[in-house]
Amino acid sequence: MALALVLRCDPSSILFDNDTPRFSDSETEKALRQASDILHSLQPLAFPTETVYGLGALALEPTAVARIFSTKGRPPDNPLIVHVSSHAMLRRLLPTNYVIPPIYELLMKHFWPGALTLLFPTDPSLVPPIITANQQTVAVRMPSHHVARALIAVADAPIAAPSANSSGKPSPTRAEHVLRDLDGKIQLVLDGGACGVGLESTVLDGLNKDGNLRILRPGGVTVEDLERVITTAYRGGESVPRVLVHRRDYRDEVMEQAPTTPGMKYRHYSPAVPVILACTVSTPPSGVENVSAASFVDSLRKHYASDKGLKVGILAPSDSSFAARLSALEGINWQHYSLGPAAEPAIAAQRLFDGLLSLDQDGVDVIVVEELKEEREGLAFMNRVRKAAGDSVWVRT
């Protein structure tokens, strides 16, 4: 396939009249209509969302969806998220007699459009099994990025879209990340600028009989965000649904082997070079040694140095004493990528994938990512880092 065409789209030039996009920039409108034509030719393309760039194809066309899997090299048992531009479009994916539960109505009111994906019941007559990996539920969200939502509306069809990268690599948050990875494999990249959230959406399952909400994948909407909205809405004395996080608050071995949503089964987010998680916040598990910074650096030299020396990338908060201590140790070429202040995990989340990809592009031998507290966006940040890291080391600070 020829090199991908890149078309710049201005999100600020798109406004919505109810669910209908209105354009003040003719070039942006032209780009989206060209993209719609490509989608309807059953080809995938890359487009921006507020979370990461997506590799999109018409969700209800199995031939088009199959091209997502072949382009990414994605395992067929890894389901996809379907993106819609309106509640009317959501109804196309659901059984006719299905009544959306009140808790979902509440969450959609507060977080749609946005970085929240919800699981809904469906069946193969409505959504192709290639989307759901033969499960009886479909994951759906309504993106808030104006280019993404306008593209779906112009195409007048739900769009299936995982991240626009080869399977297992860090998700792209800029158009240039997509081009570096998928150029020559897709026809078009819509460039809408850097993604504001920088991590994939939160995936939530509210279909369980106990009424509790289960986060299958933490993401752009935090546990604290969800709990705040739910607590406010249930002040009348009703039983308040709990927000449970997979692997933190509960385990589901069956779902882990046959996941209903992406990001649960396979290792993700790994650049070409090794990634090490430096744990500086949590207590090491029983039997694991807490090493000094000097010992940690010695191990980096032992395992990754070559005749050309050692170049180490550090992804750490801007106010990190750990990163400062490492940098003071001589004999290593340190490459820093700031995650912003430790007290602002939303900045770290937004910068994580760009940091991994940028340091990889800079030719480092290994990347060290410092641990964050698993609070607010830090929960999603750590979820991604653990999947990217091949090793974890507990370091005294």
N, C-alpha and C positions, 0 to 999 in steps of 0.2 A: 504494500500500500504506500502511496506517496506521503510526503511529510504532511503533518496536520496543519490545517488552516487555523489561525488564531484570530478571533474576532473580539474586539474590546466592547464590553457592554457597561453602560453607566447605570448602576443601581438607583442613583438619585433621580434619574429621569423617568422612573416608572412609579406611577401611583395607581392605587386600586379603588375603583368605584364599585363598592361591595366586593365581588370576587372577579371583576373584569379589569384587566390592566389597561392603563392609559399611558401613552408615551409622549414625552416632550422632546425626545431625541430620535430623529428618523433613522440614524445609523444603528442604534440599539434595537429599535423595532425591526429593522431589516435583518439584523443578525439573528434575532430570535425566530423570525419567520423562516429564515434559511435553516436554522437548527431544527425547527419543526419538520421541515421537508425531509431532512436527513433521518430523523426519528421515524417518520412514516414510510421511509424506504427500508425500515427494519434494521438500521445500522445504529450502533452506539456512539455516543459523543460524551465529552467531558464538560461539566458546567459547575459554577460555584454555588455553594450553599453557605449558610452561616457557620456550619460545623466544619466540613472539609469539602474539597472538590469531589463531585460524584461522577461515576461512569454510568450514564443513563441510557435506557432503552425502554420502548413501550412495554409496560408491565403485562398487558393482556395478550401479547403476541409471543408465543413460545420461541419462535425462530429468532426474534430480536433478543430475547432474554438469554438464549443460548450463546449469543455472541458476547454478552458480558462475561460469561464464564470462560469462554475460550480466550478472550482478550486478556483477562486477568490471570488465567491459569488457576481459577478458583475451584476448590472441591465442590462436587455437585450436592453434597449433603450440608452445605453452608447456606442457609436461606437468605433471602434478600429483603430489604425494606422497600415498601412501595410509597412513593411520594404523591400527594394530592394537592390541588390548589383550592379546594372548597369542600364544604361538608356534603354538598350534593354529589361530588365526585367520590367521596368516601362511601356513600350509600351504594354506589355501583359495585363495590367490593364485598358487600355484606348481604347475608340472607335477607329476603324480603320481609320476613316477619320478625327480624331481630330488633330488639329494643335496646338502644345504647344505655347502659346503666348510669344512674345519677353520678357516681364517682367519676366516670369517664367524662360526662358532660361538664362536671366541675373542672376537671383537669384541662379539657380542651378549651374551656372558656378562658382559663388563665395562661395556658402555655402553648396554644395554637394561634397563629403560626409560631413555630419555635422548635427548640432542640429536644422535643419529647416525642418518642415513638411509643405507640400503644399496640398491644396485641388484641386482635379481634377474631371472632370465629368466622370461618369461610368454608367453601367447599370447592372441589375441582371444576365445577361448572361455572364458577365465578372467577377464580384466580388459578392460573395454570400451576400444576404441582411443581414445576421447575422453580417457581418463586418461593414456595413454602417448604421445599424439600420433603414433600408428601405429608406435611403436618396439616392439622385441621384448623390452624390459626394463621393469620397473616399480620405482619408487622407494618404499621402505617404511621406516617407523620406528614405534617404540613409545614414545609420550610418557611422561614421568615425572610430569607434573602430574596429581594425583589426580582433578581434575575431568575432564580430557580422557580419561584412561584409563577412568574409571568411565562416562562418557558412551558410549564405544565399547562397553564391556561390556554396559551396559544396553540399548543398541540392538542388540547381538549382530550387528554388521555392521561391516566395515571402513569407515572414513570418509575420503574425499578432502578435503584441506584445504590450500589456499594461505593466505597471510595475508589477514586480513579488512579489506581496504582496496581502494579503486579502484586499478586497475592502474597502476603507475608511481609511486604515492605511498609515503611512508615506512610501514613496517609498524607496526601498532598494538601497543602493549605494555600498554595499559590499556583497560578497557571504554569509558571516555569518548572515547578515540581512535576506536574503532569507531563510536560513535554520531555523532560529529562528521562522519564520512565516509559511513556507510551507513544512517543512520536514514531510515526510510521505504522502504528497499529490501529489508529482511529483517524477519522476524517477531520474532525473539528474540535477545537477547545474554545469555549466561551470564557473570556477573561473578565471577571468581575471584581478583580482586586484580591487582597488578602482576606482570608476567612476570619470573621470576628471572634468566633468561639474557639476554633482550632482543634477541638476533639469531637468525635462523633456524638450523636444524640444519645440521651438516656433512653433505654428500652425498658418499658414497664409492663408487667402482666397483672391485670386486675380482674382476671376471670376465675380466680379460685373461690371455692365455696365458703371459705372462712372470711371472705370480705377484705382480707389484707392485700396490700399492694407489694408486689415483688419486683425489685429492680434486677433485671437480668444482666444489664450492662450499664454501669454508671457513665454519665456523660455531661452534656451541656446544661441540663437542669439538675440541680443538686438535691440531695436528700433533704437538706434544710429548707429549700424552696418548696418542695412538695409538702413537708410537714407543716410549714407555716400556713399554706393555703388550706390544707385539710383541717387543721386545728381551728382555724377561724370559721370555717363553714360548719363545723360540727359542735358549735357552742351550745346547742339546744339540749344536750344531755344524751344524744345518740352515742352508740358505740363507735369510737373513733377508729378508723382503719389504721393499722400499723404499716409503716414503710420498712420492708425487709430487703436487705441487700444480699444477693447471691454470693456465697462463699464467706461472707462476714456473719450473717445472721441465720443462714440456713444452707443446706446442701441438697441437691437434686441430681443424683447420679444418673438416673434415666434420661433426664433432659440434657445433661452434659454429653451423653453419647449420641443423642438425636435432638440437637438443639432446635428451638423454635425461633431463634433470632441469631444474627451474626455475632461473632466475637466471643463465643462461649467455648468452642471446641479446639480451635487451632491457634498455634503461636502466631502472633501478629507483630507488625510495627518494627521489624528489625532492619536496620541498614546493612550495608555490605560488610561493615567492620563489627567486631564484638562490642557488646554493651555490658557494662558492669553497673549494678545498682549499689551505691555506697550508702549503707543504712547508718544514719547519724541521729535519728530521732527515736526509733523503736528499740526495745530490749531484745538482744539476740536470743534465739530459741535455745532450749536446753542442749548443752554439749557443743555449742558453737562459740568460738573464741571471739572476743572483742579486741581487735588489733589496733595498734597505733597507726597514725598517719604515715610515719616513716616506714613501718613494716608493710603497709599497703602499697606504698610507692615502690619498695624493693620488689614486691611480687609483680608489679606492672613491668618493671625492668626485666625480671627473670622470664616472663612469659611473652612479652610483646616487643622487646627491643631487638634491633637488627644492626647490621654493620653501619647502616645509615643513621643510627640513633633511635630515639623514641619520641613520637609526636602523640600527645594525649589530648583529647577533647574533653572539656569539663562543662557539663550542663548543671548549673547550680544557681541558687538565688544570688542577687546582686550584693546582699549583705551577709553572705556565707563566710563564717570563720573557717570552715572546713576547706573551702576552695582557696582562701587566702593562705592557709597553712600549706596546702599542696604546692601552690605557686612559689612559695619561698624555698622549696627544695630544688636544688640545682641539678643540671644534667639532663633535664627533660624539656622538650619544646611543648609548652602548655598553650592550648587553644581554648579560650573561654567563650561561652555563649550564655548570656545572662537570662535567667528566668524571671527577672523582676524581684521585688521585695518578697521575702518569705511570708509576710503577712497578707499577701495578695495572690492567692493561688490561681485566680482566674487568669492572671497574666502568664503564670507558668504553664497553665493548660493551653493557652493560645499559642505559646512559643515552642512547646515541646517538639512537635513534628518538624517544624522549620529548623529547630536546633539540631535534631538528629540528622536531617538531610543536609544541612549546611556544613556541619562538621565532617560528615562523610565526604561531601564534595571537596572539602579542604584537604583531604588526604591524610586524616589522622589514622593512627594504628589501632586505637581503641577509644571508646567513649565512656566516660564515667558520669553517671547521673546521680545527683544527690537526692536522697529521700526527702519527701515532704510529709507533713502531718496529713492524715487521711480525713480531713475536714473540708467541707464545701467542695470546691473544684479539685482540691487535693485528692479526694477519693478517686475521681476519674483519672487524674494524672497518674497516680500510683498504679491503678489498674492497667494502664497502657505500658508504663515502664516495666512492670513485672513481666509482661508478655514479651517485651522487646529484649530484656536482659537475659543473657546466658548464665550469669552468675550474680550472686548477692554477697556482699562483704559488710560486716558490722565494724565500723571504725570509730574509735574514741575521738571525741572532739574537745 
